């Protein structure tokens, strides 16, 4: 049974612009009630299916709900019946610790490699590039995996063993070898899955060609779910990586655990329900294991620190031809910021001065040198140009921004942010495992997201020798 939230394309834009909390709560209620009805109709979707394929190879489906805070699962009002059913039938952690920086791409990479940023070198949502003309650092997301990720992945290990793989909206995976079926964050019209969705009338060629334009996060999540359902039902890969994104977008704008955030959580649960139903439809539910994860949590903040403003005031950034250029730049990532110095000959002179300068700024919790930051899992500057020379972390209620003008510190309405140090309680992420390979009713304390990849590797029977943490063997049947 397929269920499409086509109305979401029209509903969620109202949620993003409306300040009427009543309408948000009504939306959550309607979505929650529809979930309960659909769960009853499908006879408790987390239960084992009696249908079985002749092929007995294990299947693992990884679903990441971007930015879902672990603490949200403690709220009895959380409108996510599918997630709760999977948790009750499997293993759930009180909180999964992300790696530093607590940003989407570094942590998605950690969850499928078993290593942190000091080994895979992903420090942002793409490749950090310092323009030759001295302009502001750029983040290039459409970078080939081979250039961006310097670690062995689950999908590579699976493909080497002859297992089939798929990905939908996964990150740091462009041009990757070993992925058989895919529908990317930026869909490639040459891939099979976009063509299959067009043939089924789910989406048009024009919509895919302008996928990120004039659309909503909810609509994109729905199409990504269509793609994941198509891959599961038609191709049954042994490993599917699937990333839902609108929860992150909504929480950045409104903050976590708000009415808008709960509407986004409920929408994500509907997508999750469709994934489980697709495994049932394919006849594979009895050999499928689900990992429902998030990459990081979320915190609220009301103060923005713009450290590049201080660089302008010190004359290290100067305006040329209408934009700032210089040898020193800071790239903000919410609760943390990375400082880069282009000229290696000036580093010895500037680093002590800049460390002292930013250590005294209100809202800056700590300024780490590269050597000190390596204890947080930040890569060494000798290993990669992605490594910052100084790593700034924000105090609670503060976040970093990239502005070069205005006040160094300004107040703003309550918003949501991540990127803070991974020991912060609000940054703890979701971990639920359920299905064929998982024992039922397992309650876990804190776990590390570096344990995800070795656990999945053990289920699939593949090797990740560089993984830094042991698998969660206690949750396995």
N, C-alpha and C positions, 0 to 999 in steps of 0.2 A: 504494500500500500504506500503510495507516495502522497505527501502532503506539501503543498507549496504555499509559502507565505507571500504571495504576490502583493497582498495589501500592505506589506511592510514597506514597500518602496514609497508608498504615500504616507504611511503612518509615522515612520521614524523621522522624516524631515520636520514634521510638526513637533516631535519631541525635542529635536535639536534647537528649535527656535522658540518654543513655547516656554513661558515661565509659570504656567498653570500646573501646579503639582497635582491638583485634583484630576486633571485629564490624564496625567502620567499614571496615577494610582489606578484609575479606571482601566487604562490600557493593560497594566500588569494583571489586574483581576481577570479581564477577558482572556488574556493569554494563558494565565494559570488554569482557568476553568477548562479551556480547550485542551490543555495538556492532560488534565485529569480524565476527560472524556476519551481522548485518544489512547491514553494508557489502558483504560478499561477495555476499549475495543480491541486492542492488540494483546490483551491477556498478559499484562505484566512483561514488558519487552525485555527486561533484564534476565528473565528465566531462560533455562537451557532449551533449545529447540530440539525436537526429536528427528528433524530431517538432517541427513548427513550426505556429503559428497563422497565419491569413491576416493578422492584425493585426501589423504589424512595429514598432509603437511600443515604445520601451525600457521595461523594468520595473526598478525598484530596490527591493530589500527590505533594510531596515536592521534588524539585530538587535542590541540592546544586552544584554550580560551584566553586570548591575550589580556594580560593584566588582571586576571581574576584573583582577588585577594583570598588567601586561605581562610581568613577570619570570617568571610561572608558565609561560609558553609555552616558556621555555628548559629546563624540566625534562623529560627524556625519559620520566619516569614519569607525566606528565600524561595522564589517561585521557580524551582528547578526540579520537578519530580523525576525526570529521567536521570539526572546526575545523582539524586538521592537514592534511586533504585539501584544504580550501578554500585554506589558506595556501600549500600547495605548488603549487596550480594558479593562484595569483594573486599579489597583492602583500601583504607583511607588513612592519610597522615594528618596530624594536627597542623603541619606546615612543612613545605619543601623549601629549603634554602636555595636561592638562586646564586649564580656567580656574580662577581663584579666585572664590569659595570652591570647593574640590574636593568638592562635594556634588552629589547626584543631579540635582535639578531645574535648578540653574544650568547644569550641563554638558550635560544633554539638550537644553536650550534653545539652548546655544551650537552644538551639533552640527547643528541644523536652521535656524539663522539666520546663522551665520558671524560673530556678534558676541559680545563678552563681557558680563559683568554691568554694566559701566559704560554699556552701551547697552541691554541688554534688561531690566535692573533686577531680575532674579530672584536673590535672595540666600539663599533657603532652600527647603525642600521645601513651598512654599506662600507665601502672603502674610504678611509680618510685621505683626502688628497690636498696637498698644499700647492696652490697655483704658482707657476714659475714667476709671475709678475708681482708676487707678494700680496695678492688678494686674500680674502677670507677663506678659511678651510672649507672644502666642499665634501659632501658625503655622496659617493657614487654607488647607488644600490644595484645598478644593472652591471655588476662586475662578475666575471666568471668565477665559479666556485674554486677552480684550481688556483686562481690568483688571490682569492680572499680567505679561504679556509685551509689552514695548514695542518690538517689532522684527518685521520681515517674515519669515515662515517659508517653508520649502520647500513645505509642503502648500498654503499660500495661493498661492504663485507657480505651483504645478502646476495648481491648480484654475482660476486665471485663464486659463491656456492651454488649458483644456478637458481636461486629464488627470485621471484618477480617482485617489483617495487613500483610504487606510485607516489605522487605528491600533488597536493592542491594548496596553493597559496603558502607553501613553505618558503623559508627565506635562506639567503646565502647558498643558493642551490642552482643558480643560473648556469647553463651549459654543463651541468654535472653529468659525469658518466655513471651508469648503473641505475638510472631512473627510467623505467619502461613507459609508464603512462603518467602524463602530467597535464595540469592546468594551472599555470603560474599566476602570481600576483598580477603580472602583466601578461595576459594570455598570448601565446604564440599561435597564430592562425595555421601554421604548418603542422601543429601537433594533432594527434588523433582525437583527443577528448573534446577540444573545442569544435571540431568538425562533427562529432557525434551529437553534441548538444544542439548545434544548428540543425542537423538532420531531424532531431526530435521536436523541433519547434520551441525549445526551451528558451533560446536566446537567438538573436539575429547576428549576422556577420557585422553589421554596422555597430551594434551594441558592443561586440567584442573588440572591434577596432578602436572604439572610444571608451574602453571599459572604465577607466579612471576619471572620465570627464562627465560632469553633469549627472552623477549618480550618487547614491547614498551608501554609507557603510553597511546598512542593513540589507540593501539590495545586493551588494557585492557578496556579502556573506551567504545570501540565499543562492546566488549563482554558483559560488564556490561549493556550497552543499550539493547542488544539482550535479556538479562535476564529480564530487566524491562519491555520491550515490551511483552515478554512471560507472565509475571505475570499479566499485565494489560489486555491483550487480552483473556487469558484463565481463569483467576481467579477473576479479578475485585475486588481487596481488597478495603475496605473503606479508608484505609490509606496506602500509599506507600512512603517509604523513600528511596531516590535515590541520590547517591553521585558520581559526576564526578571529576576526580583527575588530569588529565594531565595538566590543566591550572596551577596548583601549581608547578608541576615538571619543566615546561618550564620557568615559571617566576623566579624560584630560580636560574636557570642557566643563563638566559638572561636579567632578569628584567621585570617589568611590562611595558605595553604600548610600547613594542618593536615590530619589525616585527614578530619575532618568537611568541611572546605573542598573537599578533592579529591572527596568524594562529591557535593557540590553541583555542582562543575564537571562531573563525569561526567553528572549529571542534566541540566544545561544543554545538554550536547552531544547528548543524546538528543532534546531539544526542537529543537535546531538541525537535526539529521538529518531530523526530520519536516517542517520548513519546506522544506528542499531537495527532499525527496520530493514535497511538495505542488506545488512549481513544476513538477516532472517530470510529475506526474499531470495537471496543468492543460495540459500541452503547451507550456509557456512557458519551459522551462529554457534554450533556446538564445538567448533575448532578455532573460534576467534577470541582473542584477548584484547581488551580495550585499555588504553592508558589515557586518562583524561587529566590534562596537566595545564598549568599556566607558566608563563615565562618569568613572571615577577608579580608582586603585589602593587598596591597603589597607596599613596599618602596625599593629604591635602596640604596646600600651602597658600599663603596670602602675601608673601614678599618675594620679589624677583631681584636677584643680584646680577648685574651686567658687568662682568670683570673686564671686558674689552674697553669699557668706558675708562677704567683706570689706566689701561695701556695707552689710550689716546691722551689722557691727562699727563702722562709721563713722556709723551713724545715718541713712543715706540710704534704707534700707528699714526700715519699722517694721510690726510685726504689728498688724493691725486686724481684728476679727471673725474671728479664727482664721487669717488669711492675711496675707502680707506685701504692703505697698503702698508706693509711693514714686515719686519723679520720675526716678530713675536705675535702669536695669535692664541686665543683660547676658544675651544669648541665646547659648547655647553651640551650636556646630556641630562637635563633635569636636576636630579640630586647630586650630580657630580659634573666636573668640567676638566678637560684635558688641555694642558698648555704645551705648545710646540714652539721651538726656536729654529728658524730655518738655517741660520748661519752657525755651523758648529764651532767656529772660532769665538763666538760671543757667549757661548753657554756658560763657561766658567765665570765670566763677569756678571751675567744677568741672573743666573739661577738663585744665588743667595739673596740678592736684592728683591727679586720677585716673590720668593718664598716669604721673606719678612713682610713685604707689602701686603700680600693677601692673607697672611695669618692674622693680621689685625683688622680685617674687614668684618663688620657685623654680619652674622649669619653664616660665616665660613667656619665649619666645625674643625677642619684640619687641612693642612697643605702637605702632601707627601712628595718627597723626591722620588725619582724613578726607583731607586734602590729600596726605599721604604714601601712604595706601592706594590712592589713584587710580593710582599707578604700578603697582600689582598688578592693576589692572582692576576695582577696587571703585568703585561709582557715587559721584558727587559729591552731597553733602547738599543742594545747591541744586537738584538735578534730581529727586530722589525721596525720599520719607519712608522708603524701604527702606534707604537708605544709613546705615551706622553712623557715629557721631561719633568713636569709637575702635575700632580693629580689632586684637584681640589674637591672636597666633599662638603655638602651643605648641612646645616643644622635643621632640625624639624621646623616646619612652617616657612622654610626658605627653599628656593630653587634657582638655578642659574639660567640665564638667557644669553643670547648672542648679540644683543644690541650694542652699537658703538656710540650711540648718542643718548641724551637724557640723563637721568639721575643714576648714580651707581646702584642705589637700592630704591625700589619703589614698591608701593603697596598695590595689590590687585584683588579683585573678587576671589572668593574661594574657588580654587581649581584643583585638579588632580595631577600628580606627577610621580614618576619612578626614577630610577637611576641612583638612589641613595645607597649607602653601604649595605651589603647583603645581610648584616646582622640586625638591621632595623626590623622590629616586629611587623610593621606594615608592609614590608617588602616580601614577606613569606608567601609562597605560591601554593597552588592547588596540586595535590597528588591523589588520584583515585585510580586503582587498577582493578579490573573486574573481567570475568569471563573464563574461558576454557582452562587457562594455565594458573589461575589465581584461587587461592583458598578463600572461603567465604567468612565474613565477619571478622576480618583482621583489623585491629585498631593499632596504628603505628604512631609513635611519637614523631619528633622532627626527623626528616631525611634530607639528603643532599640531592640536587638535580643531577649531580655527577653519577649517581647510582642508577639513573634511568636507562642509559645506554647499555651498561653491562647486564642489567636485568633483562632487557629485550633481547640482547645478544644470546643470553642463556636460553631463552624460550625458543629462539629461531635456530639455535645450534651453530652460531657464527662466532668469530673471534674478534675482539677489540683489545689487543694486548697493551695498548697505551692507556687504557682507562685508569683513572686515578682512585676510584672507589670500588669496593666490592659490590656484586649484585645484591638485591634484596631477596636473598634465597628463602627467607622465612615466609614470604607471601606466596611462594610457588607451591603448586600441588606436587 
